[in-house]
Amino acid sequence: MDFDRSKSLTELKRERFQNPQWDFDPFPTGFHLRHIAVGSLTPVELWMLIRQGIGLDQVVGLALEVLEEEPLLRCAHADGDLFSSVLLAAARMLFADFRWFQKAQHFLPKLA
């Protein structure tokens, strides 16, 4: 991983989230977790961040390291829920890229 694990997500991404009311159920700690050093996040906290789509560039890599040791780790609901959240995060990122590609077609010149 090519980032400083002693920094928080807000430091790594240089984003400031001003409104803690964005912290919503069922994961009420997403706002708080943005301010913890990524190297000290627990698997349950990684699961929460991934499910909320927060800091996926850093958090998914850390989750994969955890999953190398225990692929069917149970974080909250069932065995392998961290693994399934990583799979869904990959699909979510791919879908976001595809939606961007579809929107970009409106701005690109038409090919003859």
VMD Tcl script that builds the backbone (N, CA, C; Angstrom):
set m [mol new atoms 336]
animate dup $m
set s [atomselect $m all]
$s set {name element resname resid chain x y z} {
  {N N MET 1 A 0.850 -1.167 0.000}
  {CA C MET 1 A 0.000 0.000 0.000}
  {C C MET 1 A 0.902 1.238 0.000}
  {N N ASP 2 A 0.573 2.174 -0.849}
  {CA C ASP 2 A 1.409 3.357 -1.029}
  {C C ASP 2 A 0.835 4.585 -0.334}
  {N N PHE 3 A 0.466 4.456 0.923}
  {CA C PHE 3 A -0.012 5.607 1.676}
  {C C PHE 3 A 0.408 5.458 3.131}
  {N N ASP 4 A 0.417 6.564 3.823}
  {CA C ASP 4 A 0.840 6.596 5.215}
  {C C ASP 4 A -0.296 6.102 6.102}
  {N N ARG 5 A -0.100 4.953 6.731}
  {CA C ARG 5 A -1.142 4.350 7.555}
  {C C ARG 5 A -1.349 5.079 8.878}
  {N N SER 6 A -0.483 6.009 9.205}
  {CA C SER 6 A -0.665 6.761 10.447}
  {C C SER 6 A -1.599 7.956 10.247}
  {N N LYS 7 A -2.027 8.181 9.006}
  {CA C LYS 7 A -2.929 9.296 8.713}
  {C C LYS 7 A -4.371 8.803 8.639}
  {N N SER 8 A -5.289 9.716 8.883}
  {CA C SER 8 A -6.713 9.394 8.777}
  {C C SER 8 A -7.172 9.576 7.333}
  {N N LEU 9 A -8.395 9.146 7.059}
  {CA C LEU 9 A -8.941 9.323 5.713}
  {C C LEU 9 A -9.085 10.789 5.353}
  {N N THR 10 A -9.436 11.628 6.326}
  {CA C THR 10 A -9.560 13.059 6.025}
  {C C THR 10 A -8.205 13.653 5.683}
  {N N GLU 11 A -7.140 13.151 6.293}
  {CA C GLU 11 A -5.800 13.647 5.976}
  {C C GLU 11 A -5.325 13.110 4.629}
  {N N LEU 12 A -5.605 11.857 4.357}
  {CA C LEU 12 A -5.165 11.255 3.096}
  {C C LEU 12 A -5.907 11.833 1.899}
  {N N LYS 13 A -7.200 12.037 2.043}
  {CA C LYS 13 A -8.006 12.519 0.926}
  {C C LYS 13 A -8.129 14.033 0.900}
  {N N ARG 14 A -7.655 14.677 1.967}
  {CA C ARG 14 A -7.722 16.142 2.107}
  {C C ARG 14 A -9.149 16.649 1.949}
  {N N GLU 15 A -10.069 15.881 2.512}
  {CA C GLU 15 A -11.469 16.276 2.498}
  {C C GLU 15 A -11.898 16.618 3.915}
  {N N ARG 16 A -12.753 17.579 4.034}
  {CA C ARG 16 A -13.296 17.956 5.327}
  {C C ARG 16 A -14.804 17.782 5.295}
  {N N PHE 17 A -15.295 16.977 6.183}
  {CA C PHE 17 A -16.728 16.747 6.302}
  {C C PHE 17 A -17.217 17.579 7.473}
  {N N GLN 18 A -17.939 18.612 7.168}
  {CA C GLN 18 A -18.336 19.583 8.180}
  {C C GLN 18 A -19.582 19.175 8.958}
  {N N ASN 19 A -20.402 18.334 8.382}
  {CA C ASN 19 A -21.703 18.068 8.972}
  {C C ASN 19 A -21.765 16.650 9.536}
  {N N PRO 20 A -21.632 16.482 10.862}
  {CA C PRO 20 A -21.713 15.127 11.420}
  {C C PRO 20 A -23.101 14.527 11.334}
  {N N GLN 21 A -24.110 15.289 10.921}
  {CA C GLN 21 A -25.448 14.735 10.745}
  {C C GLN 21 A -25.509 13.830 9.521}
  {N N TRP 22 A -24.469 13.865 8.694}
  {CA C TRP 22 A -24.400 12.925 7.579}
  {C C TRP 22 A -24.201 11.508 8.082}
  {N N ASP 23 A -23.841 11.387 9.339}
  {CA C ASP 23 A -23.656 10.095 9.968}
  {C C ASP 23 A -25.031 9.477 10.183}
  {N N PHE 24 A -25.360 8.454 9.446}
  {CA C PHE 24 A -26.718 7.940 9.468}
  {C C PHE 24 A -26.733 6.466 9.826}
  {N N ASP 25 A -27.893 6.016 10.267}
  {CA C ASP 25 A -28.088 4.599 10.541}
  {C C ASP 25 A -28.120 3.857 9.215}
  {N N PRO 26 A -27.749 2.629 9.136}
  {CA C PRO 26 A -27.417 1.713 10.206}
  {C C PRO 26 A -25.959 1.762 10.633}
  {N N PHE 27 A -25.166 2.663 10.082}
  {CA C PHE 27 A -23.750 2.742 10.423}
  {C C PHE 27 A -23.437 4.108 11.012}
  {N N PRO 28 A -23.718 4.343 12.277}
  {CA C PRO 28 A -23.615 5.685 12.833}
  {C C PRO 28 A -22.205 6.158 13.139}
  {N N THR 29 A -21.169 5.430 12.748}
  {CA C THR 29 A -19.819 5.858 13.092}
  {C C THR 29 A -18.993 6.279 11.886}
  {N N GLY 30 A -19.580 6.383 10.718}
  {CA C GLY 30 A -18.825 6.736 9.520}
  {C C GLY 30 A -18.111 8.068 9.630}
  {N N PHE 31 A -18.762 9.059 10.196}
  {CA C PHE 31 A -18.131 10.365 10.354}
  {C C PHE 31 A -16.935 10.273 11.292}
  {N N HIS 32 A -17.117 9.582 12.385}
  {CA C HIS 32 A -16.046 9.428 13.377}
  {C C HIS 32 A -14.862 8.646 12.800}
  {N N LEU 33 A -15.129 7.612 12.019}
  {CA C LEU 33 A -14.061 6.758 11.502}
  {C C LEU 33 A -13.180 7.464 10.492}
  {N N ARG 34 A -13.655 8.533 9.897}
  {CA C ARG 34 A -12.833 9.294 8.948}
  {C C ARG 34 A -11.653 9.973 9.636}
  {N N HIS 35 A -11.708 10.073 10.955}
  {CA C HIS 35 A -10.679 10.800 11.706}
  {C C HIS 35 A -9.736 9.880 12.464}
  {N N ILE 36 A -9.816 8.582 12.258}
  {CA C ILE 36 A -8.936 7.613 12.903}
  {C C ILE 36 A -7.856 7.203 11.909}
  {N N ALA 37 A -6.651 6.984 12.394}
  {CA C ALA 37 A -5.562 6.531 11.521}
  {C C ALA 37 A -5.965 5.214 10.851}
  {N N VAL 38 A -5.778 5.140 9.543}
  {CA C VAL 38 A -6.251 3.969 8.804}
  {C C VAL 38 A -5.547 2.686 9.242}
  {N N GLY 39 A -4.332 2.796 9.723}
  {CA C GLY 39 A -3.604 1.617 10.172}
  {C C GLY 39 A -4.157 1.015 11.445}
  {N N SER 40 A -4.944 1.759 12.183}
  {CA C SER 40 A -5.497 1.238 13.440}
  {C C SER 40 A -6.972 0.865 13.336}
  {N N LEU 41 A -7.533 0.875 12.140}
  {CA C LEU 41 A -8.933 0.490 11.963}
  {C C LEU 41 A -9.101 -1.013 12.146}
  {N N THR 42 A -10.142 -1.399 12.849}
  {CA C THR 42 A -10.441 -2.811 13.056}
  {C C THR 42 A -11.184 -3.351 11.836}
  {N N PRO 43 A -11.270 -4.676 11.694}
  {CA C PRO 43 A -12.036 -5.227 10.576}
  {C C PRO 43 A -13.498 -4.768 10.552}
  {N N VAL 44 A -14.118 -4.627 11.713}
  {CA C VAL 44 A -15.503 -4.152 11.759}
  {C C VAL 44 A -15.584 -2.715 11.252}
  {N N GLU 45 A -14.620 -1.882 11.620}
  {CA C GLU 45 A -14.607 -0.495 11.146}
  {C C GLU 45 A -14.338 -0.436 9.644}
  {N N LEU 46 A -13.463 -1.305 9.150}
  {CA C LEU 46 A -13.233 -1.381 7.704}
  {C C LEU 46 A -14.527 -1.761 6.991}
  {N N TRP 47 A -15.242 -2.739 7.551}
  {CA C TRP 47 A -16.512 -3.171 6.982}
  {C C TRP 47 A -17.501 -2.015 6.917}
  {N N MET 48 A -17.589 -1.233 7.997}
  {CA C MET 48 A -18.517 -0.097 8.030}
  {C C MET 48 A -18.174 0.932 6.966}
  {N N LEU 49 A -16.882 1.260 6.843}
  {CA C LEU 49 A -16.467 2.254 5.857}
  {C C LEU 49 A -16.720 1.771 4.433}
  {N N ILE 50 A -16.441 0.511 4.179}
  {CA C ILE 50 A -16.657 -0.030 2.839}
  {C C ILE 50 A -18.138 -0.021 2.500}
  {N N ARG 51 A -18.980 -0.412 3.441}
  {CA C ARG 51 A -20.423 -0.428 3.194}
  {C C ARG 51 A -20.954 0.964 2.910}
  {N N GLN 52 A -20.326 1.995 3.493}
  {CA C GLN 52 A -20.762 3.368 3.240}
  {C C GLN 52 A -20.074 3.974 2.029}
  {N N GLY 53 A -19.079 3.267 1.452}
  {CA C GLY 53 A -18.371 3.790 0.287}
  {C C GLY 53 A -17.414 4.915 0.637}
  {N N ILE 54 A -16.848 4.882 1.834}
  {CA C ILE 54 A -15.959 5.940 2.312}
  {C C ILE 54 A -14.510 5.481 2.175}
  {N N GLY 55 A -13.697 6.263 1.479}
  {CA C GLY 55 A -12.266 5.997 1.378}
  {C C GLY 55 A -11.926 4.659 0.761}
  {N N LEU 56 A -12.671 4.262 -0.250}
  {CA C LEU 56 A -12.507 2.924 -0.817}
  {C C LEU 56 A -11.100 2.683 -1.360}
  {N N ASP 57 A -10.445 3.705 -1.868}
  {CA C ASP 57 A -9.091 3.523 -2.415}
  {C C ASP 57 A -8.129 2.985 -1.374}
  {N N GLN 58 A -8.260 3.411 -0.139}
  {CA C GLN 58 A -7.383 2.955 0.928}
  {C C GLN 58 A -7.971 1.774 1.696}
  {N N VAL 59 A -9.244 1.843 1.997}
  {CA C VAL 59 A -9.870 0.886 2.903}
  {C C VAL 59 A -9.989 -0.505 2.297}
  {N N VAL 60 A -10.281 -0.592 1.010}
  {CA C VAL 60 A -10.411 -1.911 0.370}
  {C C VAL 60 A -9.071 -2.645 0.402}
  {N N GLY 61 A -7.988 -1.942 0.171}
  {CA C GLY 61 A -6.671 -2.579 0.242}
  {C C GLY 61 A -6.361 -3.124 1.625}
  {N N LEU 62 A -6.715 -2.369 2.645}
  {CA C LEU 62 A -6.516 -2.843 4.022}
  {C C LEU 62 A -7.397 -4.046 4.312}
  {N N ALA 63 A -8.621 -4.018 3.824}
  {CA C ALA 63 A -9.526 -5.154 4.029}
  {C C ALA 63 A -9.005 -6.407 3.332}
  {N N LEU 64 A -8.418 -6.253 2.160}
  {CA C LEU 64 A -7.853 -7.410 1.457}
  {C C LEU 64 A -6.714 -8.031 2.250}
  {N N GLU 65 A -5.925 -7.206 2.922}
  {CA C GLU 65 A -4.856 -7.738 3.770}
  {C C GLU 65 A -5.426 -8.576 4.908}
  {N N VAL 66 A -6.513 -8.105 5.492}
  {CA C VAL 66 A -7.181 -8.858 6.562}
  {C C VAL 66 A -7.754 -10.157 6.011}
  {N N LEU 67 A -8.347 -10.084 4.825}
  {CA C LEU 67 A -8.979 -11.256 4.225}
  {C C LEU 67 A -7.975 -12.315 3.789}
  {N N GLU 68 A -6.728 -11.925 3.540}
  {CA C GLU 68 A -5.703 -12.923 3.211}
  {C C GLU 68 A -5.496 -13.882 4.369}
  {N N GLU 69 A -5.615 -13.378 5.593}
  {CA C GLU 69 A -5.418 -14.214 6.773}
  {C C GLU 69 A -6.672 -15.008 7.120}
  {N N GLU 70 A -7.840 -14.402 6.957}
  {CA C GLU 70 A -9.100 -15.068 7.299}
  {C C GLU 70 A -10.193 -14.653 6.312}
  {N N PRO 71 A -10.330 -15.400 5.212}
  {CA C PRO 71 A -11.253 -14.996 4.148}
  {C C PRO 71 A -12.713 -14.903 4.578}
  {N N LEU 72 A -13.159 -15.736 5.486}
  {CA C LEU 72 A -14.564 -15.737 5.886}
  {C C LEU 72 A -14.768 -15.064 7.233}
  {N N LEU 73 A -14.000 -14.028 7.469}
  {CA C LEU 73 A -14.103 -13.281 8.719}
  {C C LEU 73 A -15.512 -12.733 8.903}
  {N N ARG 74 A -16.036 -12.891 10.101}
  {CA C ARG 74 A -17.367 -12.374 10.432}
  {C C ARG 74 A -17.193 -11.049 11.152}
  {N N CYS 75 A -17.751 -9.984 10.570}
  {CA C CYS 75 A -17.651 -8.664 11.192}
  {C C CYS 75 A -18.929 -8.286 11.922}
  {N N ALA 76 A -20.063 -8.527 11.314}
  {CA C ALA 76 A -21.302 -8.074 11.934}
  {C C ALA 76 A -22.421 -9.113 11.842}
  {N N HIS 77 A -22.749 -9.525 10.642}
  {CA C HIS 77 A -23.968 -10.316 10.464}
  {C C HIS 77 A -23.727 -11.786 10.157}
  {N N ALA 78 A -22.761 -12.072 9.308}
  {CA C ALA 78 A -22.581 -13.453 8.864}
  {C C ALA 78 A -21.118 -13.695 8.519}
  {N N ASP 79 A -20.757 -14.957 8.466}
  {CA C ASP 79 A -19.409 -15.299 8.044}
  {C C ASP 79 A -19.186 -14.770 6.631}
  {N N GLY 80 A -18.050 -14.119 6.410}
  {CA C GLY 80 A -17.703 -13.617 5.092}
  {C C GLY 80 A -18.317 -12.275 4.749}
  {N N ASP 81 A -18.850 -11.554 5.729}
  {CA C ASP 81 A -19.485 -10.276 5.378}
  {C C ASP 81 A -18.474 -9.204 4.991}
  {N N LEU 82 A -17.246 -9.285 5.490}
  {CA C LEU 82 A -16.215 -8.344 5.030}
  {C C LEU 82 A -15.877 -8.640 3.568}
  {N N PHE 83 A -15.755 -9.918 3.240}
  {CA C PHE 83 A -15.469 -10.317 1.863}
  {C C PHE 83 A -16.580 -9.849 0.908}
  {N N SER 84 A -17.828 -10.034 1.312}
  {CA C SER 84 A -18.922 -9.620 0.434}
  {C C SER 84 A -18.966 -8.097 0.279}
  {N N SER 85 A -18.604 -7.366 1.321}
  {CA C SER 85 A -18.591 -5.906 1.189}
  {C C SER 85 A -17.491 -5.453 0.240}
  {N N VAL 86 A -16.356 -6.150 0.246}
  {CA C VAL 86 A -15.278 -5.818 -0.693}
  {C C VAL 86 A -15.734 -6.101 -2.127}
  {N N LEU 87 A -16.414 -7.219 -2.336}
  {CA C LEU 87 A -16.926 -7.527 -3.674}
  {C C LEU 87 A -17.933 -6.488 -4.136}
  {N N LEU 88 A -18.824 -6.079 -3.250}
  {CA C LEU 88 A -19.808 -5.059 -3.604}
  {C C LEU 88 A -19.151 -3.713 -3.866}
  {N N ALA 89 A -18.085 -3.412 -3.131}
  {CA C ALA 89 A -17.369 -2.145 -3.350}
  {C C ALA 89 A -16.755 -2.128 -4.741}
  {N N ALA 90 A -16.199 -3.247 -5.167}
  {CA C ALA 90 A -15.622 -3.321 -6.509}
  {C C ALA 90 A -16.700 -3.115 -7.561}
  {N N ALA 91 A -17.855 -3.726 -7.356}
  {CA C ALA 91 A -18.961 -3.550 -8.295}
  {C C ALA 91 A -19.460 -2.115 -8.287}
  {N N ARG 92 A -19.524 -1.511 -7.107}
  {CA C ARG 92 A -19.993 -0.126 -6.998}
  {C C ARG 92 A -19.037 0.823 -7.724}
  {N N MET 93 A -17.729 0.606 -7.567}
  {CA C MET 93 A -16.757 1.468 -8.245}
  {C C MET 93 A -16.848 1.284 -9.756}
  {N N LEU 94 A -17.024 0.044 -10.211}
  {CA C LEU 94 A -17.147 -0.229 -11.641}
  {C C LEU 94 A -18.410 0.415 -12.205}
  {N N PHE 95 A -19.515 0.320 -11.482}
  {CA C PHE 95 A -20.766 0.913 -11.927}
  {C C PHE 95 A -20.650 2.438 -11.984}
  {N N ALA 96 A -19.976 3.036 -11.001}
  {CA C ALA 96 A -19.791 4.490 -11.005}
  {C C ALA 96 A -18.970 4.910 -12.224}
  {N N ASP 97 A -17.936 4.138 -12.547}
  {CA C ASP 97 A -17.140 4.444 -13.743}
  {C C ASP 97 A -17.986 4.318 -15.006}
  {N N PHE 98 A -18.844 3.302 -15.077}
  {CA C PHE 98 A -19.693 3.104 -16.248}
  {C C PHE 98 A -20.681 4.254 -16.395}
  {N N ARG 99 A -21.290 4.693 -15.287}
  {CA C ARG 99 A -22.218 5.822 -15.355}
  {C C ARG 99 A -21.493 7.073 -15.834}
  {N N TRP 100 A -20.254 7.275 -15.367}
  {CA C TRP 100 A -19.475 8.428 -15.822}
  {C C TRP 100 A -19.240 8.324 -17.325}
  {N N PHE 101 A -18.914 7.113 -17.797}
  {CA C PHE 101 A -18.671 6.904 -19.215}
  {C C PHE 101 A -19.921 7.223 -20.026}
  {N N GLN 102 A -21.080 6.794 -19.543}
  {CA C GLN 102 A -22.323 7.093 -20.259}
  {C C GLN 102 A -22.588 8.591 -20.309}
  {N N LYS 103 A -22.346 9.303 -19.237}
  {CA C LYS 103 A -22.556 10.750 -19.224}
  {C C LYS 103 A -21.542 11.452 -20.119}
  {N N ALA 104 A -20.322 10.939 -20.160}
  {CA C ALA 104 A -19.270 11.571 -20.949}
  {C C ALA 104 A -19.579 11.514 -22.444}
  {N N GLN 105 A -20.358 10.540 -22.863}
  {CA C GLN 105 A -20.693 10.428 -24.279}
  {C C GLN 105 A -21.438 11.668 -24.779}
  {N N HIS 106 A -22.135 12.357 -23.909}
  {CA C HIS 106 A -22.860 13.563 -24.306}
  {C C HIS 106 A -21.919 14.729 -24.590}
  {N N PHE 107 A -20.691 14.638 -24.071}
  {CA C PHE 107 A -19.759 15.745 -24.209}
  {C C PHE 107 A -18.638 15.459 -25.200}
  {N N LEU 108 A -18.497 14.206 -25.583}
  {CA C LEU 108 A -17.447 13.833 -26.524}
  {C C LEU 108 A -17.912 14.088 -27.950}
  {N N PRO 109 A -16.976 14.415 -28.862}
  {CA C PRO 109 A -17.384 14.612 -30.256}
  {C C PRO 109 A -17.847 13.294 -30.866}
  {N N LYS 110 A -18.799 13.364 -31.758}
  {CA C LYS 110 A -19.335 12.162 -32.427}
  {C C LYS 110 A -18.345 11.676 -33.474}
  {N N LEU 111 A -18.175 10.374 -33.504}
  {CA C LEU 111 A -17.299 9.776 -34.513}
  {C C LEU 111 A -18.072 9.591 -35.804}
  {N N ALA 112 A -17.407 9.807 -36.922}
  {CA C ALA 112 A -18.076 9.693 -38.223}
  {C C ALA 112 A -18.203 8.271 -38.657}
}
mol reanalyze $m
mol bondsrecalc $m
mol representation Tube
mol addrep $m
